[in-house]
Amino acid sequence: MQIIPAIDLIDGKCVRLTEGDYSQKTAYSSSPLEMAKIYEANGITRLHLVDLDGAKAGKVTNWKVAETIAANTNLVMDFGGGVKTREEVERIIDMGIAYVTVGSIAVKNPETFKEWIAVFGPERFMLGADVKDETIMVSGWFEASGIQLIPFIESYMALGIRNVFCTDISKDGRLEGPSTALYAKIKKHFPELFLIASGGVAVMDDLHELELAGCDGAIIGKAIYENRISIESLKAFNEKKPNQC
């Protein structure tokens, strides 16, 4: 299972939200590039970079941070938050970023996303499934779509999508443990899916449980910033078997 630290951005700074609530924001002192370099120096190969300003505004905002990290590290990155146009997709790919993260547009404007898949290939996208009670949430988690999680994933797997990260909003930023049973359910339905768990990871035992549930990756954010999980322990977890990207 891959360890994927998260860097969430507001005004170009590292932040963490609780349950996706922008009013429950905690800012951290380290610069995004500094954090990315620390991860890389400790053997981390992946990074989940989220433009929270972009998610709220409906257009990518924190371009400079993404460009700086892509240019100054060798991390395999995914980046998104408010991606709405083909031009934004092209710009992200041209930066050398491995995956364009897509969420709301896959729900609200599936024909546009299908066009992107046809043009750029399904392997260039990471589909974000943000859920509350297994219902897909959109627009920075402000809006319930009425679409159920399993059919949503199934519809895009039919188009070649294999990389999906699922965030249980009720767990995100609360450091109360991840929705392990939910991820096990997803993997049971879609064993060939590369499933990344997101939200709630608080201690190393959570990572072991997610691995046992069949998750292929785990995104970790607040637990690192608040020293619940050390970067050294993540390095040791990664080193127990060969890394894959």
N, C-alpha and C positions, 0 to 999 in steps of 0.2 A: 504494500500500500504506500502510495506517495504522500509525502508531507508537503502541503502547499500553504505557506504563510500568506495571510491577506494583508494588503495595505489599502485602507479605505481613505479616500481623499475628499476633503472639503477645503476650499481656498488654498489648495496646494499643500496642505498639511495632513499628517497622519491623524485619523480620528477613529473612534468606535462609537456606534450607536447601540442602544438597547431596544430590541424588538423592532428595529427599523425606524424608530421614532427620532426625528431630527431634533426634537426638543430635549432628548436624553442623549446628548452628545458629550463625549470625553475626548479632549485633544491631548496628544502626546508630543513630547518635546523633540524627539528625533526626526530629522528630515526623512522624506521617503527614500531618497537615494542612499542616505546613510544606513537606513534599515535594510534596504535591499542588499547593500554590500556586506553587511554583517551576516545576513542569511547565506549569501554566496560563500563567504569566507569559512562558514561552518558546514559546508558540504550540501546545503540546500540547493536544489536545481530548479525548482518551480516557484512561481509567484503569481498570486491572484490580485490583480490591481483593479480597484473599483472607483469609478468617478461618481461619487455621491451627488456632487453638484449637477453633473450631467443627467443622472437618473431623475433628479427633481425637475430640471429645466427641460428635459426632452431633447437635449443635444449635448454632444461631448464637449466638456469644458476644460478639463485639466490636461490638455495636450502636452504642455511643456514638461510636466512631471513624467508622463509616459515616455516621451522622446528621450529624456535625460537618462532614465533607468535603462531603456533599451540600448542606448548608445554606450553606456558605461558598465554594463554587466553582461554576463552570458546566460542569465536566467531564462528558462523557458517560461514565457509569460502568457497569461491571458488578460485581456483588458476590455472593459466595457463600462456601460453606464450612460444611457441616453443615446445609444447608436441608432440613428434613424434613416441615414442616407447611404447610398452606395459609395459616395465620395468619402464618407467617414470610414467605411469598411476598407476601402483602398488605402487610405492614409495609414490606418492601423497596420495593415499588412506590409505596407512599404517601410514602416519603421523597423521591420524585422521581428515584430511580435507574432508569436506562434498561433494564437487563437483570438478571434474576435468574440467577445462575450455578448450574447443576444438574449434578451428577456422579453420585455413588454411588446416589442414589435412582432415577435413570433406568435403572440396572442392576439394583438389588435389588428395586425396587418399581415396575416400569414402569406398572402400572395407576394408581397415584397420580399419576405424572408426566403420564400421558395425560389424567387428569381436570384437572390444572392447565392443560394446553395448551388444553383445551376451554373452560375458564372464563376464563382470562386472555388467551388468544391465543398462538400460537407465536412471534410477534414480540417477546414480553416475556422470552424465555428465551435464554440462551447455554448450549449444551450442551458440557460439558467431557468430552473423551475423553483420559483419562490412560492411556498405554500403555507396555508393556514387551514387546519382541518382537512388537508388533502385537496384544497381548492387553490388554483393558481391565482396569485396576487400580482398586480402590475403597477406601473407608474411609481416606482420607488416604494412599493408595498402599501400604497395608499388605497388601492382600489381592488375589490374582489372581481374576478372575471366570470365566475360561475362555471369555469371549465375544470374538470376533475383531472388530477395528476396523471393517473395511469394512461387514460386515452390521449392526453396531451403528449406524453413521451412517445407513445406508440405511433402517433401520426407523423412525427418527425424522424423516428427510426426508419419508417418506410421510405424516407427520402435520403437515407444514408447517414444521418446524424448518429454518432456513437459516443460523443463526449457530452455528458450532462452533469451539472452540479445542482443539487437540491438543497434548498435552505428552508428549514422549518422556522418561520418568523417568530413563533412563540418561544423558541429556544435561543434565538440569536442575541449574543451579547449578555446573556444572563448567567453564564458560567454554571449552569445547572445540569450539564450533560446533554449529549445529542439525542436525536430521535432514532435510536438504533433500530427499533422495530420497523419503523417506516422504511429505512434503507434496505433492511432484509427483505421486506415485502417487494420493493422495487426490483431488487436483484433476482428474486424468485420469478417475477414476471419477465424480466429481461436479462438473462444471464450473460448475454454478449455485450451488454452496455458497459462502457467505462464510466462508472458512477462515482462521483465525488461528493462526499458528505460535507455539509456546511452548517454551522450554528451549534452552539452549546458546548463545544469541547472545552473542558476545564482542567483535566488532569491526564496524565499519561495512560491511565487505565481506560479512559474513554477511547483512545486511539486503538488500543488492543481489542476493545469490544467492536469497534467499527470494522477492524480488519477481519475479525471472526464473522461479522455479519456479511462479509463479501465485498465491502467497499474497496474501490480501486485507488481512492485518494481521499484525503481529509484536509479541509481548509481550516486553518487556525488563526485567530486574530487576537482577541482581547486577552486570552490566557497567556500569550507571550508578553504582551505589553505590561501586564500586571504581575508578571513573574510567577504565575501558577505553573507554567511549563517553561523550563529553561531551553535555550537554543542548543545547549550541549546535549540534553536528553533527546532532543529531536535528531541531532546528528547521530547519536548512538542508535536510535530507532532506524534511521535510514541505512546505517552501515551493516545492519544485521543480514541484509540480502542485497543483491545487485539492484541498482536504481534503474528505472525505466522512465522514458519520457515520451 
